[in-house]
């Protein structure tokens, strides 16, 4: 790795909401606190929760697909989560984790893993856009899965082009989050 590993995740036996994300960014790598950046601000807004509730480990687990910041690509974008992290840790960790009522699967890597893990694999050709559009199909069952785009500013254009996300998905997301953390 281009830097010292610093795993960033949060999980306790009582959490019922899982935020399954991609991998920590550079700022989160420095702070050690997941979503301690503008993406976290947007995600908390989407969820309609305060920082205190978001970081309450008794209610909310945060398990990224890559526990450590993977570094930057040639264009200063974050590299994808390193696959060896998932292969080495995720299956065992999630077998030992509590039973989550709701999973917020943020980004394609988290969506592919969690849908497959729960016996509902996504088609290989399905895009992130198609998966998020199918939110109604996934918002039922146990656990419920809400497929979300990454809350990064880089997805602001997608959010503007898809107003149904804010008008249709976010109210349901907020309800599912409230039910899981109650």
N, CA and C of each residue as an Amber inpcrd file, in Angstrom:
protein
   546
   0.8500000  -1.1830000   0.0000000   0.0000000   0.0000000   0.0000000
   0.8910000   1.2390000   0.0000000   0.3840000   2.3370000  -0.5320000
   1.2010000   3.5500000  -0.6070000   1.3460000   4.2740000   0.7470000
   0.7520000   3.7350000   1.7900000   0.7860000   4.3550000   3.1120000
   0.5540000   3.2710000   4.1640000   0.7110000   3.6320000   5.4100000
   0.4820000   2.6910000   6.5030000  -1.0110000   2.3320000   6.5700000
  -1.3690000   1.0500000   6.6790000  -2.7860000   0.6890000   6.8090000
  -3.3890000   1.2760000   8.0810000  -4.6130000   1.7460000   7.9740000
  -5.3650000   2.2440000   9.1190000  -6.8170000   1.8220000   8.9330000
  -7.1910000   0.6500000   9.4230000  -8.5670000   0.1840000   9.2370000
  -9.5780000   1.1240000   9.9030000 -10.6390000   1.4270000   9.1650000
 -11.6930000   2.3070000   9.6600000 -13.0190000   1.5780000   9.4980000
 -13.5970000   1.1330000  10.6190000 -14.9090000   0.5040000  10.6150000
 -15.4830000   0.6130000  12.0240000 -16.7880000   0.4150000  12.1380000
 -17.4720000   0.5030000  13.4190000 -18.5800000  -0.5420000  13.4320000
 -18.5770000  -1.3970000  14.4460000 -19.6520000  -2.3810000  14.5690000
 -19.6980000  -2.8670000  16.0130000 -20.9140000  -3.0040000  16.5330000
 -21.1390000  -3.5550000  17.8650000 -22.2780000  -4.5690000  17.7660000
 -22.4430000  -5.3950000  18.7840000 -23.4940000  -6.4300000  18.7330000
 -24.9280000  -5.8900000  18.7020000 -25.1330000  -4.6280000  19.0240000
 -26.5020000  -4.1050000  19.0930000 -26.9380000  -3.3120000  17.8670000
 -26.0230000  -2.9820000  16.9770000 -26.3730000  -2.1630000  15.8050000
 -27.3570000  -2.9120000  14.9160000 -28.3630000  -2.2220000  14.4210000
 -29.3520000  -2.8280000  13.5270000 -29.3280000  -2.2190000  12.1290000
 -28.5930000  -1.1270000  11.9750000 -28.4430000  -0.4770000  10.6750000
 -26.9930000  -0.6230000  10.2520000 -26.7720000  -1.1210000   9.0520000
 -25.4260000  -1.2420000   8.5030000 -25.2640000  -0.2850000   7.3410000
 -24.2550000   0.5470000   7.4330000 -23.8430000   1.3660000   6.3030000
 -22.6730000   0.6220000   5.6700000 -22.9280000   0.0390000   4.5080000
 -21.9200000  -0.7320000   3.7790000 -21.4090000   0.1550000   2.6540000
 -20.1880000   0.6220000   2.8200000 -19.6510000   1.6070000   1.8890000
 -18.4980000   1.0370000   1.0820000 -17.7830000   1.9060000   0.3750000
 -16.7000000   1.4890000  -0.5040000 -15.3910000   1.3080000   0.2710000
 -14.7120000   2.4330000   0.5700000 -13.4490000   2.4360000   1.3050000
 -13.2260000   3.8530000   1.8190000 -12.5040000   3.9960000   2.9140000
 -12.2430000   5.3380000   3.4340000 -11.4440000   6.1730000   2.4310000
 -11.7200000   7.4710000   2.4110000 -10.9290000   8.3970000   1.6150000
  -9.7470000   8.9150000   2.4220000  -8.9830000   9.8060000   1.8260000
  -7.7730000  10.3330000   2.4670000  -8.0890000  11.0530000   3.7720000
  -9.1440000  11.8550000   3.7830000  -9.4880000  12.5970000   5.0090000
  -9.8970000  11.6400000   6.1350000 -10.6720000  10.6230000   5.7930000
 -11.0880000   9.6320000   6.7860000  -9.8750000   8.8220000   7.2470000
  -8.9630000   8.5260000   6.3430000  -7.7310000   7.8340000   6.7250000
  -6.9860000   8.6480000   7.7900000  -6.9680000   9.9570000   7.6140000
  -6.2540000  10.8260000   8.5640000  -6.9750000  10.9080000   9.9090000
  -8.3110000  10.9840000   9.8860000  -9.0630000  11.1720000  11.1300000
  -9.4020000   9.8630000  11.8330000  -9.5470000   8.7890000  11.0600000
  -9.9550000   7.5070000  11.6320000 -11.4430000   7.3990000  11.8860000
 -12.2150000   8.3970000  11.4760000 -13.6630000   8.4210000  11.6880000
 -14.3670000   8.2960000  10.3420000 -15.1650000   7.2290000  10.1200000
 -15.8020000   7.0500000   8.8160000 -16.7500000   8.1930000   8.4610000
 -16.7540000   8.5330000   7.1930000 -17.6200000   9.5890000   6.6610000
 -17.4020000  10.9240000   7.3730000 -16.1740000  11.1930000   7.7520000
 -15.8040000  12.4550000   8.3920000 -15.3870000  13.4490000   7.3130000
 -16.3160000  13.6980000   6.3810000 -16.0320000  14.5530000   5.2340000
 -17.3610000  15.0290000   4.6410000 -17.2900000  15.7200000   3.5170000
 -18.5100000  16.2440000   2.8840000 -19.4520000  15.1220000   2.4590000
 -18.9140000  13.9680000   2.0820000 -19.7760000  12.8310000   1.7370000
 -20.5940000  12.4000000   2.9450000 -19.9820000  12.4070000   4.1070000
 -20.6950000  12.0650000   5.3400000 -21.7840000  13.0720000   5.6540000
 -21.4940000  14.3550000   5.4120000 -22.5180000  15.3850000   5.6350000
 -23.7320000  15.1190000   4.7550000 -23.4760000  14.8070000   3.4870000
 -24.5860000  14.5430000   2.5610000 -25.3220000  13.2650000   2.9570000
 -24.5830000  12.2220000   3.3290000 -25.2180000  10.9660000   3.7250000
 -26.0940000  11.1660000   4.9540000 -25.6090000  11.9010000   5.9440000
 -26.4280000  12.1660000   7.1360000 -27.6660000  12.9740000   6.7710000
 -27.5350000  13.8840000   5.8210000 -28.7010000  14.6430000   5.3470000
 -29.6870000  13.6970000   4.6700000 -29.1960000  12.8220000   3.8130000
 -30.0810000  11.8530000   3.1680000 -30.8180000  11.0230000   4.2110000
 -30.1040000  10.6020000   5.2500000 -30.6690000   9.7330000   6.2880000
 -31.5220000  10.5030000   7.2960000 -31.3420000  11.8240000   7.3420000
 -32.0180000  12.6970000   8.3030000 -31.6330000  12.3260000   9.7470000
 -30.3220000  12.1760000   9.9740000 -29.8250000  11.8840000  11.3160000
 -28.7190000  12.8630000  11.6810000 -28.5550000  13.0720000  12.9550000
 -27.4930000  13.9300000  13.4580000 -26.1660000  13.1650000  13.4610000
 -25.0740000  13.8940000  13.6370000 -23.7610000  13.2390000  13.7830000
 -23.7690000  12.3070000  14.9900000 -24.4060000  12.7460000  16.0860000
 -24.4320000  11.9180000  17.2960000 -25.0860000  10.5630000  17.0320000
 -26.2160000  10.5730000  16.3560000 -26.8970000   9.3060000  16.0520000
 -26.0850000   8.5040000  15.0330000 -25.5720000   9.1660000  14.0130000
 -24.7950000   8.4940000  12.9680000 -23.6060000   7.7470000  13.5640000
 -22.9510000   8.3430000  14.5420000 -21.7690000   7.7260000  15.1450000
 -22.0720000   6.9440000  16.4260000 -23.3350000   6.6980000  16.6930000
 -23.7160000   5.8740000  17.8440000 -23.5760000   4.4070000  17.4450000
 -22.4710000   3.8010000  17.8510000 -22.1710000   2.4250000  17.4510000
 -23.1930000   1.4190000  17.9560000 -23.9580000   1.7630000  18.9650000
 -24.9820000   0.8330000  19.4450000 -26.1430000   0.7420000  18.4670000
 -26.2530000   1.7100000  17.5770000 -27.3440000   1.7390000  16.6010000
 -26.8840000   1.5310000  15.1650000 -25.7150000   2.0970000  14.8290000
 -25.2700000   2.1510000  13.4380000 -23.8960000   1.4980000  13.3030000
 -23.8060000   0.5090000  12.4160000 -22.5240000  -0.1000000  12.0550000
 -22.0810000   0.4840000  10.7230000 -20.7900000   0.6710000  10.5690000
 -20.2290000   1.1560000   9.3090000 -19.1000000   0.1980000   8.9360000
 -19.3290000  -0.5500000   7.8680000 -18.3440000  -1.5400000   7.4270000
 -18.0810000  -1.3130000   5.9390000 -16.9660000  -0.6750000   5.6110000
 -16.6390000  -0.4850000   4.1930000 -16.1020000  -1.7670000   3.5650000
 -16.1610000  -1.8540000   2.2600000 -15.6450000  -3.0240000   1.5540000
 -14.1240000  -3.1040000   1.6640000 -13.4790000  -1.9780000   1.7170000
 -12.0500000  -1.8950000   1.9990000 -11.9050000  -1.1250000   3.2970000
 -11.2620000  -1.7090000   4.2870000 -11.1680000  -1.0490000   5.5960000
 -10.1860000   0.1160000   5.5970000  -9.2560000   0.1280000   4.6550000
  -8.2010000   1.1400000   4.6240000  -8.2770000   1.9570000   3.3360000
  -7.7790000   3.1860000   3.4040000  -7.6970000   4.0490000   2.2300000
  -6.8200000   3.3730000   1.1840000  -7.3570000   3.1530000  -0.0370000
  -6.6070000   2.4130000  -1.0510000  -5.5900000   3.2450000  -1.8360000
  -5.5860000   4.5630000  -1.6450000  -4.6890000   5.4350000  -2.3960000
  -5.4160000   6.1240000  -3.5390000  -4.6660000   6.9080000  -4.2990000
  -5.2230000   7.6730000  -5.4200000  -4.7610000   7.1020000  -6.7530000
  -5.6050000   7.3080000  -7.7700000  -5.2170000   6.9470000  -9.1270000
  -4.4460000   8.1160000  -9.7580000  -4.1300000   8.0020000 -11.0230000
  -3.3480000   9.0380000 -11.7060000  -4.0750000  10.3750000 -11.8130000
  -5.4060000  10.3550000 -11.6520000  -6.2010000  11.5780000 -11.7630000
  -6.6040000  12.1230000 -10.3910000  -5.9670000  11.6250000  -9.3310000
  -6.2130000  12.0360000  -7.9380000  -7.5650000  11.5730000  -7.4110000
  -8.1960000  10.6410000  -8.1200000  -9.4160000  10.0210000  -7.6060000
  -9.0370000   8.8520000  -6.7060000  -9.9510000   8.4710000  -5.8190000
  -9.6860000   7.3350000  -4.9470000  -9.7110000   6.0410000  -5.7510000
  -8.7640000   5.1740000  -5.4700000  -8.7650000   3.8490000  -6.0750000
  -9.9280000   3.0370000  -5.5020000 -10.3420000   1.9650000  -6.1870000
 -11.4100000   1.1180000  -5.6340000 -10.9180000   0.3820000  -4.3900000
 -11.8450000  -0.1450000  -3.5850000 -11.4380000  -0.9150000  -2.4090000
 -10.5670000  -2.0940000  -2.8250000  -9.5970000  -2.3930000  -1.9980000
  -8.7000000  -3.5150000  -2.3000000  -9.4370000  -4.8270000  -2.0390000
  -9.4150000  -5.7140000  -3.0310000 -10.1930000  -6.9500000  -2.9470000
  -9.6970000  -7.8970000  -1.8650000  -8.4210000  -7.8510000  -1.5290000
  -7.9220000  -8.7790000  -0.5110000  -8.5120000  -8.4870000   0.8650000
  -8.9240000  -7.2730000   1.1140000  -9.5640000  -6.9390000   2.3930000
 -10.8950000  -7.6780000   2.5070000 -11.7100000  -7.5850000   1.4720000
 -12.9900000  -8.2860000   1.4930000 -12.7740000  -9.7860000   1.6150000
 -11.8590000 -10.3150000   0.8290000 -11.6220000 -11.7570000   0.8370000
 -11.1420000 -12.2480000   2.2030000 -10.3310000 -11.4520000   2.8670000
  -9.7540000 -11.8900000   4.1480000 -10.6960000 -11.6960000   5.3350000
 -11.5540000 -10.6960000   5.2930000 -12.2670000 -10.3120000   6.5150000
 -13.7840000 -10.3290000   6.4550000 -14.3800000  -9.9850000   5.3320000
 -15.8100000  -9.6830000   5.3240000 -16.7270000 -10.8530000   5.6700000
 -16.4990000 -11.9880000   5.0850000 -17.4090000 -13.1060000   5.3440000
 -17.4170000 -13.4660000   6.8300000 -16.2380000 -13.5910000   7.4320000
 -16.1600000 -13.9130000   8.8580000 -16.7550000 -12.8030000   9.7190000
 -16.4290000 -11.5560000   9.3920000 -16.9510000 -10.4280000  10.1670000
 -18.4740000 -10.3930000  10.1180000 -19.0430000 -10.5620000   8.9470000
 -20.4990000 -10.4710000   8.8310000 -21.2130000 -11.6900000   9.4030000
 -20.5650000 -12.8300000   9.4510000 -21.1480000 -13.9770000  10.1570000
 -21.2080000 -13.6960000  11.6590000 -20.2370000 -12.9930000  12.1820000
 -20.1840000 -12.6820000  13.6170000 -20.9680000 -11.4180000  13.9680000
 -21.3320000 -10.6360000  12.9760000 -22.0260000  -9.3620000  13.2120000
 -23.4640000  -9.6060000  13.6580000 -24.0840000  -8.5630000  14.2000000
 -25.4880000  -8.7070000  14.5840000 -26.3740000  -8.8870000  13.3570000
 -27.6180000  -9.2310000  13.6060000 -28.5990000  -9.3150000  12.5200000
 -29.0490000  -7.8840000  12.2140000 -28.6970000  -7.4210000  11.0490000
 -29.0700000  -6.0640000  10.6550000 -30.4910000  -6.0680000  10.0910000
 -31.2590000  -5.0490000  10.4560000 -32.5990000  -4.8860000   9.9020000
 -32.5520000  -4.2150000   8.5400000 -31.5630000  -3.3430000   8.3590000
 -31.4620000  -2.5690000   7.1270000 -29.9940000  -2.3860000   6.7740000
 -29.6990000  -2.5060000   5.4790000 -28.3510000  -2.2790000   4.9620000
 -28.4250000  -1.1770000   3.9200000 -27.6420000  -0.1410000   4.1190000
 -27.4800000   0.8990000   3.1080000 -26.2410000   0.5230000   2.3110000
 -26.4460000  -0.0070000   1.1100000 -25.3500000  -0.4600000   0.2570000
 -24.9530000   0.6850000  -0.6610000 -23.8270000   1.3130000  -0.3290000
 -23.3910000   2.5250000  -1.0170000 -22.3280000   2.1740000  -2.0450000
 -22.6630000   2.3460000  -3.3020000 -21.7210000   2.0840000  -4.3780000
 -21.7460000   0.6360000  -4.8420000 -21.2190000   0.4440000  -6.0160000
 -21.3100000  -0.8430000  -6.7060000 -20.6020000  -1.9870000  -5.9760000
 -19.4280000  -1.7520000  -5.3910000 -18.7120000  -2.8280000  -4.7130000
 -19.5240000  -3.3570000  -3.5340000 -20.0610000  -2.4660000  -2.7350000
 -20.8750000  -2.8750000  -1.5860000 -22.1640000  -3.5460000  -2.0520000
 -22.7740000  -3.0260000  -3.0880000 -24.0120000  -3.6180000  -3.5930000
 -23.7750000  -5.0360000  -4.1090000 -22.7500000  -5.2080000  -4.9240000
 -22.4690000  -6.5480000  -5.4520000 -22.2530000  -7.5460000  -4.3210000
 -21.4580000  -7.1720000  -3.3340000 -21.1370000  -8.0910000  -2.2450000
 -22.3690000  -8.4180000  -1.4060000 -23.0900000  -7.4180000  -0.9450000
 -24.1830000  -7.6640000  -0.0080000 -25.3900000  -8.3260000  -0.6670000
 -25.7070000  -7.9570000  -1.8980000 -26.8110000  -8.6400000  -2.5650000
 -26.4750000 -10.1150000  -2.7800000 -25.2520000 -10.4110000  -3.2020000
 -24.8450000 -11.8070000  -3.3990000 -24.8150000 -12.5560000  -2.0670000
 -24.2900000 -11.9250000  -1.0320000 -24.1890000 -12.5570000   0.2870000
 -25.5660000 -12.9510000   0.8110000 -26.5660000 -12.1760000   0.4770000
 -27.9260000 -12.4240000   0.9550000 -28.7590000 -13.2360000  -0.0380000
 -28.0910000 -13.8340000  -1.0180000 -28.7890000 -14.7090000  -1.9560000
 -29.5890000 -13.9840000  -3.0180000 -29.2950000 -12.7200000  -3.2270000
 -29.9930000 -11.9350000  -4.2430000 -28.9750000 -11.2760000  -5.1820000
 -28.1500000 -12.0750000  -5.8630000 -27.0680000 -11.4740000  -6.6600000
 -27.6050000 -10.5820000  -7.7740000 -26.8770000  -9.5130000  -8.0190000
 -27.2140000  -8.5890000  -9.1030000 -26.6600000  -9.1350000 -10.4080000
 -27.3120000  -8.8210000 -11.4960000 -26.7930000  -9.2060000 -12.8120000
 -25.4590000  -8.5110000 -13.0330000 -24.5140000  -9.2300000 -13.6020000
 -23.1780000  -8.6470000 -13.8240000 -23.2360000  -7.3890000 -14.6810000
 -24.1750000  -7.3340000 -15.6110000 -24.2720000  -6.1860000 -16.5050000
 -25.0360000  -5.0140000 -15.8890000 -25.6550000  -5.2150000 -14.7350000
 -26.4390000  -4.1330000 -14.1120000 -25.5210000  -3.0010000 -13.6890000
 -25.9090000  -1.8010000 -14.0300000 -25.1330000  -0.6290000 -13.6410000
 -25.6070000  -0.1310000 -12.2740000 -24.8060000   0.7150000 -11.6750000
 -25.2000000   1.3450000 -10.4150000 -26.5350000   2.0700000 -10.6000000
 -26.6720000   2.7850000 -11.6940000 -27.9090000   3.5180000 -11.9740000
 -29.1040000   2.5690000 -12.0000000 -28.9890000   1.4450000 -12.7000000
 -30.0840000   0.4750000 -12.7760000 -30.4060000  -0.1050000 -11.4010000
 -29.3760000  -0.3850000 -10.6200000 -29.5830000  -0.9620000  -9.2940000
 -30.3000000   0.0200000  -8.3830000 -29.8810000   1.2670000  -8.3820000
 -30.5400000   2.2760000  -7.5350000 -31.9780000   2.4740000  -7.9930000
 -32.2200000   2.4500000  -9.2910000 -33.5890000   2.6010000  -9.8160000
 -34.5130000   1.4680000  -9.3640000 -33.9620000   0.3220000  -9.0490000
 -34.7660000  -0.8280000  -8.6180000 -34.9650000  -0.8270000  -7.1010000
 -34.8210000   0.2880000  -6.4510000 -34.8570000   0.3710000  -4.9860000
 -36.1180000  -0.2510000  -4.4050000 -37.2470000  -0.1470000  -5.0810000
 -38.4990000  -0.7020000  -4.5390000 -38.4200000  -2.2260000  -4.3700000
 -37.7290000  -2.8920000  -5.2830000 -37.5870000  -4.3440000  -5.2070000
 -36.7660000  -4.7820000  -3.9990000 -35.8180000  -3.9580000  -3.5930000
 -34.8710000  -4.3440000  -2.5570000 -35.2370000  -3.8460000  -1.1720000
 -36.2180000  -2.9680000  -1.0800000 -36.5600000  -2.3410000   0.1990000
 -37.4640000  -3.2260000   1.0560000 -37.6210000  -4.4730000   0.6610000
 -38.4390000  -5.4190000   1.4190000 -37.5780000  -6.6150000   1.8070000
 -38.0850000  -7.4450000   2.6770000 -37.3280000  -8.6140000   3.1050000
 -36.4910000  -8.3040000   4.3310000 -35.7650000  -9.3070000   4.7690000
 -34.9210000  -9.1310000   5.9410000 -33.5420000  -9.6480000   5.6180000
 -32.5410000  -8.8510000   5.7010000 -32.6330000  -7.4200000   5.9390000
 -33.0760000  -6.6920000   4.6730000 -33.5820000  -5.5040000   4.8740000
 -33.9210000  -4.6520000   3.7500000 -32.6270000  -4.0350000   3.2390000
 -32.5160000  -3.9060000   1.9310000 -31.3140000  -3.2880000   1.3520000
 -31.7380000  -2.0510000   0.5730000 -31.0940000  -0.9500000   0.8900000
 -31.2880000   0.2840000   0.1290000 -30.0050000   0.5190000  -0.6610000
 -30.0900000   0.3700000  -1.9840000 -28.9480000   0.6100000  -2.8640000
 -28.8500000   2.1080000  -3.1220000 -27.7010000   2.6770000  -2.7920000
 -27.5190000   4.1240000  -2.9160000 -26.2830000   4.4470000  -3.7490000
 -26.3180000   5.5960000  -4.4410000 -25.0790000   6.0740000  -5.0460000
 -24.1790000   6.5990000  -3.9280000 -22.9150000   6.7790000  -4.2290000
 -22.0420000   7.3640000  -3.2110000 -22.4650000   8.8180000  -3.0060000
 -22.4740000   9.2990000  -1.7720000 -22.8970000  10.6790000  -1.5200000
 -21.8360000  11.7300000  -1.8490000 -20.8360000  11.3680000  -2.5970000
 -19.7600000  12.2750000  -2.9750000 -20.2680000  13.3940000  -3.8720000
 -19.5750000  14.5250000  -3.8230000 -19.8880000  15.6400000  -4.7210000
 -19.7470000  15.2000000  -6.1780000 -18.9430000  14.1880000  -6.4450000
 -18.7600000  13.7090000  -7.8190000 -20.0520000  13.1510000  -8.4000000
 -21.0070000  12.7920000  -7.5620000 -22.2900000  12.2700000  -8.0350000
 -23.3800000  13.3250000  -8.0550000 -23.0270000  14.5850000  -7.8460000
 -24.0320000  15.6580000  -7.8560000 -24.7580000  15.7320000  -9.1900000
 -24.0480000  15.5250000 -10.2930000 -24.6890000  15.5380000 -11.6120000
 -25.7170000  14.4290000 -11.7430000 -25.3700000  13.2230000 -11.2680000
 -26.3100000  12.1010000 -11.3230000 -27.5540000  12.4270000 -10.5110000
 -27.3720000  12.9980000  -9.3450000 -28.5050000  13.3250000  -8.4720000
 -29.4010000  14.3670000  -9.1410000 -28.8070000  15.3560000  -9.7980000
 -29.6010000  16.3800000 -10.4980000 -30.3480000  15.7960000 -11.6920000
 -29.7300000  14.8360000 -12.3870000 -30.3840000  14.2120000 -13.5500000
 -31.4600000  13.2130000 -13.1570000 -31.4820000  12.8330000 -11.8990000
 -32.4210000  11.8230000 -11.4210000 -33.2050000  12.3570000 -10.2170000
 -34.1040000  13.3090000 -10.4530000 -34.8290000  13.9190000  -9.3270000
 -35.6900000  12.9290000  -8.5490000 -36.0370000  11.7890000  -9.1460000
 -36.7990000  10.7500000  -8.4460000 -36.0370000  10.2380000  -7.2320000
 -34.6990000  10.3280000  -7.2590000 -33.9240000   9.8420000  -6.1200000
 -34.2710000  10.6260000  -4.8530000 -34.2850000  11.9440000  -4.9650000
 -34.6100000  12.7590000  -3.7880000 -36.0980000  12.7120000  -3.4540000
 -36.9610000  12.6880000  -4.4730000 -38.4020000  12.7390000  -4.1940000
 -38.9800000  11.3890000  -3.7840000 -38.4630000  10.2880000  -4.3300000
 -39.0340000   8.9660000  -4.0680000 -38.2100000   8.1140000  -3.0980000
 -36.8910000   8.1050000  -3.2750000 -36.0420000   7.2180000  -2.4900000
 -35.7470000   7.7770000  -1.1010000 -35.3930000   9.0550000  -1.0220000
 -34.9770000   9.5910000   0.2820000 -36.0640000   9.5230000   1.3610000
 -37.3250000   9.7670000   1.0700000 -38.3240000   9.6000000   2.1320000
 -38.4040000   8.1620000   2.6590000 -38.2740000   7.1850000   1.7700000
 -38.2960000   5.7790000   2.1950000 -37.0190000   5.4550000   2.9560000
 -35.8890000   5.9460000   2.4670000 -34.6210000   5.7440000   3.1630000
 -34.7200000   6.2590000   4.5990000 -35.2470000   7.4500000   4.7660000
 -35.3630000   8.0390000   6.1080000 -36.2630000   7.2060000   7.0120000
 -37.3290000   6.6810000   6.4600000 -38.2260000   5.8180000   7.2340000
 -37.5120000   4.5280000   7.6490000 -36.8000000   3.8960000   6.7180000
 -36.0790000   2.6470000   7.0090000 -34.9930000   2.8780000   8.0650000
 -34.2930000   3.9930000   7.9570000 -33.2580000   4.3330000   8.9420000
 -33.8760000   4.5380000  10.3130000 -34.9570000   5.3000000  10.3610000
 -35.6250000   5.5480000  11.6460000 -36.0900000   4.2510000  12.2900000
 -36.6690000   3.3610000  11.5010000 -37.1220000   2.0690000  12.0350000
 -35.9480000   1.2440000  12.5750000 -34.8280000   1.2560000  11.8630000
 -33.6830000   0.4310000  12.2640000 -32.9740000   0.9550000  13.5100000
 -32.9460000   2.2540000  13.7010000 -32.2030000   2.8100000  14.8340000
 -33.0770000   3.0650000  16.0580000 -34.3620000   2.8690000  15.9330000
 -35.2840000   3.1030000  17.0350000 -34.9850000   2.2250000  18.2190000
